[in-house]
């Protein structure tokens, strides 16, 4: 590579933009007249005039068409909320359609089987990218809202519960802007409001939901939920705080700080509001495990036995109980 070409390439590299992975990517601003050629007829597609993420290994020379596509695709999959994300998604659609097809194939594959939270998060990331191309696609918005809510309520994800719930709320609210009477979105957002302690908002959404529900059996369940919200009124703290405390206890347990983890969970066990709303076999199993490690074998036996009463097939609770 000649010195003149090196100077030109360096002048197009933006070192000031917020690079979320500077160890593997560099941002490159394409020349105004730079195009890529697409399809059998080699149709020209102009590159957007924004800094494009290119893999460092591909910057020995001015990046070729493949290097541009691979850099944008890999960067966007890691950072779907990055600056210029909509420009990147449109470039993939117009110039590298096989990458968009690859995203869709992965989503379908992940839908077909039970996967752990890391794979669920990957699916949601891919859905975010597709939504950049169709911001008003109600189906994508529902999958994102429901997916983040499900992730938030996954026990091992409780350390990130607030962030996941806020994402569920954001996409659900965007869906209601398109379809104000969407029954699934109203119900899910009401449950999110309850977790954040906003019972007036939850009551409002349940009432809106009852006004559009055609099925009596479902309406009865929503009426029961509405009456519960009215009875609770204004709780002294949001349930999301309790979920975050469980997440903190999990991290303490992993760090072998068993006594403070036990104390944190036992305070929740004494909280009638938490127990009435969120008592679960997973919570009781974690409490039993913490008590066992802290030397309280009797308390551990009690918590694990309660866990198995709720979920007789809870493998970890049964194994821990048998070890006592």
C-alpha positions as CSV (number, residue, x, y, z in Angstrom):
1,X,0.0,0.0,0.0
2,X,1.5,3.3,-1.0
3,X,2.0,6.2,1.3
4,X,-0.5,8.3,-0.7
5,X,-3.2,5.5,-0.4
6,X,-2.4,5.1,3.3
7,X,-2.9,8.8,3.9
8,X,-6.2,8.8,2.1
9,X,-7.4,5.8,4.1
10,X,-6.3,7.3,7.4
11,X,-8.1,10.6,6.6
12,X,-11.3,8.6,6.2
13,X,-11.0,6.9,9.6
14,X,-12.9,8.6,12.4
15,X,-11.0,8.1,15.6
16,X,-13.4,10.3,17.6
17,X,-16.7,8.5,17.2
18,X,-17.9,6.4,20.2
19,X,-16.5,3.0,19.2
20,X,-18.1,0.3,21.4
21,X,-15.4,-2.2,20.5
22,X,-12.2,-0.4,19.6
23,X,-10.2,-3.6,19.9
24,X,-11.9,-5.2,16.9
25,X,-13.5,-2.4,14.9
26,X,-12.5,1.0,13.5
27,X,-14.9,3.5,12.0
28,X,-14.4,4.4,8.3
29,X,-16.1,7.2,6.5
30,X,-16.6,6.2,2.9
31,X,-15.9,8.7,0.0
32,X,-19.0,10.4,-1.3
33,X,-18.9,8.5,-4.6
34,X,-18.2,5.1,-3.1
35,X,-20.8,2.4,-4.1
36,X,-21.1,-1.3,-3.8
37,X,-22.4,-3.6,-6.5
38,X,-25.3,-5.9,-5.8
39,X,-26.8,-8.9,-7.5
40,X,-26.3,-10.6,-10.8
41,X,-26.8,-7.3,-12.7
42,X,-24.3,-5.6,-10.4
43,X,-26.7,-2.8,-9.4
44,X,-24.8,0.1,-7.7
45,X,-25.8,1.0,-4.2
46,X,-24.3,4.1,-2.6
47,X,-22.8,3.7,0.8
48,X,-24.4,6.0,3.5
49,X,-22.4,9.0,4.5
50,X,-22.0,7.9,8.1
51,X,-19.0,6.3,9.8
52,X,-19.1,2.5,9.1
53,X,-17.7,-0.1,11.5
54,X,-14.9,-2.1,9.8
55,X,-13.0,-5.0,11.3
56,X,-9.5,-3.9,12.1
57,X,-8.1,-6.8,10.2
58,X,-9.8,-5.5,7.0
59,X,-8.3,-2.0,7.2
60,X,-4.8,-2.7,5.8
61,X,-6.3,-1.3,2.6
62,X,-9.4,0.6,1.8
63,X,-12.2,-1.9,2.7
64,X,-13.7,-3.9,-0.1
65,X,-17.5,-4.5,-0.5
66,X,-17.4,-7.8,1.5
67,X,-15.4,-6.1,4.4
68,X,-18.0,-3.3,4.6
69,X,-20.9,-5.8,4.8
70,X,-19.3,-8.1,7.3
71,X,-18.1,-5.2,9.5
72,X,-21.6,-3.6,9.6
73,X,-23.3,-6.9,10.2
74,X,-21.1,-8.1,13.0
75,X,-21.1,-4.7,14.7
76,X,-24.8,-4.3,14.5
77,X,-25.4,-7.8,16.0
78,X,-23.3,-6.9,19.0
79,X,-24.6,-3.3,19.4
80,X,-28.1,-3.0,17.9
81,X,-28.8,0.2,19.7
82,X,-25.6,1.9,18.5
83,X,-25.4,5.3,16.8
84,X,-26.5,5.2,13.1
85,X,-28.1,1.7,13.7
86,X,-30.9,2.5,11.2
87,X,-28.5,3.5,8.5
88,X,-26.6,0.2,9.1
89,X,-29.7,-1.9,8.9
90,X,-30.8,-0.2,5.7
91,X,-27.4,-0.8,4.1
92,X,-27.7,-4.5,5.0
93,X,-31.2,-4.6,3.4
94,X,-30.2,-2.8,0.2
95,X,-26.7,-4.2,-0.3
96,X,-26.3,-7.4,1.7
97,X,-29.7,-9.0,1.7
98,X,-28.2,-12.4,2.6
99,X,-27.3,-11.1,6.1
100,X,-31.0,-10.0,6.7
101,X,-32.1,-13.5,5.6
102,X,-29.5,-15.0,8.0
103,X,-31.0,-13.0,10.9
104,X,-34.5,-14.2,10.1
105,X,-33.3,-17.8,9.8
106,X,-31.7,-17.6,13.3
107,X,-34.9,-16.2,14.8
108,X,-37.0,-19.0,13.3
109,X,-34.4,-21.6,14.6
110,X,-34.4,-20.1,18.1
111,X,-38.3,-20.2,18.1
112,X,-38.3,-23.9,17.5
113,X,-36.6,-25.0,20.7
114,X,-36.1,-24.3,24.4
115,X,-33.0,-22.1,24.8
116,X,-31.3,-20.5,27.8
117,X,-31.4,-16.7,28.5
118,X,-28.3,-16.0,26.5
119,X,-29.9,-17.3,23.3
120,X,-33.2,-15.6,24.1
121,X,-31.3,-12.3,24.4
122,X,-29.6,-13.0,21.0
123,X,-33.0,-13.6,19.4
124,X,-34.2,-10.3,20.8
125,X,-31.1,-8.5,19.5
126,X,-31.9,-9.9,16.0
127,X,-35.6,-8.7,16.3
128,X,-34.3,-5.3,17.2
129,X,-32.4,-5.1,14.0
130,X,-35.4,-6.2,11.9
131,X,-37.5,-3.6,13.7
132,X,-35.1,-0.9,12.5
133,X,-36.3,-1.7,9.0
134,X,-40.0,-1.9,10.0
135,X,-40.5,0.4,13.0
136,X,-44.3,0.1,12.8
137,X,-44.4,-3.7,12.6
138,X,-46.8,-4.7,15.4
139,X,-45.7,-8.3,15.3
140,X,-42.1,-7.4,15.9
141,X,-43.1,-5.0,18.7
142,X,-45.1,-7.7,20.5
143,X,-42.3,-10.3,20.2
144,X,-39.8,-7.8,21.7
145,X,-42.1,-6.7,24.5
146,X,-43.1,-10.2,25.4
147,X,-39.6,-11.5,25.0
148,X,-38.0,-8.9,27.3
149,X,-40.8,-9.5,29.9
150,X,-40.2,-13.2,29.8
151,X,-36.5,-12.6,30.2
152,X,-37.1,-10.3,33.1
153,X,-39.1,-13.0,34.9
154,X,-36.5,-15.7,34.3
155,X,-34.9,-16.4,37.7
156,X,-31.3,-16.4,36.6
157,X,-31.9,-13.0,34.9
158,X,-33.1,-11.2,38.1
159,X,-29.8,-9.2,38.4
160,X,-30.9,-7.4,35.2
161,X,-34.6,-7.5,35.9
162,X,-35.1,-3.7,35.8
163,X,-33.4,-3.2,32.5
164,X,-35.4,-6.0,30.9
165,X,-38.7,-4.7,32.3
166,X,-38.0,-1.2,30.9
167,X,-37.4,-2.7,27.5
168,X,-40.6,-4.7,27.7
169,X,-42.4,-1.5,28.7
170,X,-40.9,0.5,25.9
171,X,-41.8,-1.9,23.1
172,X,-45.2,-2.5,24.6
173,X,-46.0,1.2,24.7
174,X,-44.8,1.6,21.1
175,X,-47.3,-1.2,20.2
176,X,-50.2,0.5,22.0
177,X,-49.5,3.7,20.0
178,X,-50.2,1.6,16.9
179,X,-53.0,-0.5,18.3
180,X,-54.5,1.2,21.4
181,X,-56.8,-1.8,22.2
182,X,-54.2,-4.6,21.8
183,X,-55.3,-7.0,24.5
184,X,-52.0,-8.8,25.0
185,X,-50.1,-5.6,25.2
186,X,-52.5,-4.1,27.7
187,X,-52.3,-7.1,29.9
188,X,-48.5,-7.4,29.8
189,X,-48.0,-3.6,30.5
190,X,-50.4,-3.8,33.4
191,X,-48.3,-6.6,34.9
192,X,-45.2,-4.4,34.3
193,X,-46.9,-1.5,36.1
194,X,-47.6,-3.7,39.1
195,X,-43.9,-4.7,39.3
196,X,-42.9,-1.0,39.3
197,X,-45.6,-0.2,41.9
198,X,-47.7,1.9,39.6
199,X,-51.1,0.4,40.6
200,X,-53.2,3.3,39.2
201,X,-51.7,2.7,35.8
202,X,-52.3,-1.0,36.1
203,X,-55.9,-0.5,37.1
204,X,-56.4,1.8,34.1
205,X,-55.0,-0.8,31.7
206,X,-57.0,-3.6,33.2
207,X,-60.2,-1.6,32.8
208,X,-59.3,-0.8,29.2
209,X,-58.7,-4.5,28.7
210,X,-62.1,-5.5,30.2
211,X,-63.8,-3.1,27.8
212,X,-62.5,-5.0,24.7
213,X,-62.4,-8.6,26.0
214,X,-64.9,-10.8,24.3
215,X,-64.3,-14.0,26.3
216,X,-66.0,-14.2,29.7
217,X,-63.6,-16.7,31.3
218,X,-60.6,-14.4,30.5
219,X,-62.6,-11.4,31.7
220,X,-63.2,-13.1,35.1
221,X,-59.4,-13.6,35.5
222,X,-58.7,-9.9,34.6
223,X,-61.5,-8.8,37.0
224,X,-59.8,-10.7,39.8
225,X,-56.5,-9.1,39.0
226,X,-58.1,-5.7,38.9
227,X,-59.8,-6.2,42.3
228,X,-56.4,-7.3,43.8
229,X,-54.8,-4.1,42.5
230,X,-57.6,-1.9,44.0
231,X,-57.2,-3.7,47.3
232,X,-53.4,-3.2,47.4
233,X,-53.7,0.4,46.5
234,X,-50.3,2.0,47.1
235,X,-47.6,-0.4,48.2
236,X,-44.7,1.0,50.3
237,X,-42.2,-0.3,47.7
238,X,-42.2,-1.7,44.2
239,X,-41.8,-5.4,43.7
240,X,-39.0,-4.8,41.2
241,X,-36.9,-3.8,44.2
242,X,-37.5,-7.3,45.7
243,X,-36.6,-9.0,42.5
244,X,-33.4,-7.0,42.4
245,X,-32.7,-8.1,46.0
246,X,-33.0,-11.7,44.9
247,X,-30.6,-11.0,42.1
248,X,-28.2,-9.5,44.6
249,X,-28.5,-12.6,46.8
250,X,-27.7,-14.8,43.8
251,X,-24.5,-12.9,43.2
252,X,-23.6,-13.0,46.9
253,X,-24.2,-16.8,46.8
254,X,-21.9,-17.1,43.8
255,X,-19.3,-15.1,45.7
256,X,-19.7,-17.5,48.7
257,X,-21.0,-14.7,50.9
258,X,-23.7,-17.0,52.2
259,X,-24.7,-15.2,55.4
260,X,-25.6,-11.8,53.9
261,X,-27.3,-13.6,51.0
262,X,-29.4,-15.6,53.5
263,X,-30.3,-12.4,55.5
264,X,-31.4,-10.7,52.3
265,X,-33.7,-13.5,51.3
266,X,-35.1,-14.0,54.8
267,X,-36.1,-10.3,54.9
268,X,-38.1,-11.0,51.7
269,X,-39.6,-14.2,53.3
270,X,-41.0,-12.0,56.1
271,X,-42.5,-9.5,53.6
272,X,-46.2,-10.4,53.2
273,X,-46.5,-8.3,50.1
274,X,-43.7,-10.0,48.3
275,X,-44.8,-13.5,49.5
276,X,-48.4,-12.9,48.3
277,X,-47.3,-11.7,44.9
278,X,-44.0,-13.4,44.0
279,X,-43.4,-16.5,46.2
280,X,-42.0,-19.2,44.0
281,X,-40.2,-22.5,44.1
282,X,-37.0,-20.9,42.7
283,X,-37.0,-18.3,45.5
284,X,-37.5,-21.0,48.2
285,X,-34.8,-23.2,46.6
286,X,-32.3,-20.3,46.7
287,X,-33.2,-19.6,50.3
288,X,-32.7,-23.2,51.2
289,X,-29.3,-23.4,49.4
290,X,-28.1,-20.2,51.2
291,X,-29.3,-21.5,54.6
292,X,-27.5,-24.8,54.0
293,X,-24.3,-23.0,53.2
294,X,-24.7,-20.7,56.2
295,X,-25.0,-23.7,58.5
296,X,-28.8,-23.6,59.1
297,X,-29.7,-27.1,58.1
298,X,-33.2,-27.0,59.7
299,X,-34.1,-23.8,57.9
300,X,-32.7,-25.1,54.7
301,X,-34.9,-28.3,55.0
302,X,-38.0,-26.2,55.6
303,X,-37.4,-23.9,52.6
304,X,-36.6,-26.7,50.2
305,X,-39.6,-28.7,51.4
306,X,-41.8,-25.7,50.6
307,X,-40.2,-25.4,47.2
308,X,-41.1,-29.0,46.4
309,X,-44.7,-28.5,47.6
310,X,-45.0,-25.7,44.9
311,X,-43.0,-27.6,42.2
312,X,-42.6,-31.3,43.0
313,X,-40.3,-31.7,39.9
314,X,-37.9,-28.9,40.9
315,X,-34.6,-30.8,40.3
316,X,-32.2,-28.5,42.2
317,X,-34.5,-28.3,45.2
318,X,-34.8,-32.1,45.4
319,X,-31.1,-32.6,45.0
320,X,-30.2,-30.1,47.6
321,X,-32.7,-31.5,50.0
322,X,-31.4,-35.0,49.5
323,X,-27.9,-33.7,50.2
324,X,-29.1,-32.6,53.6
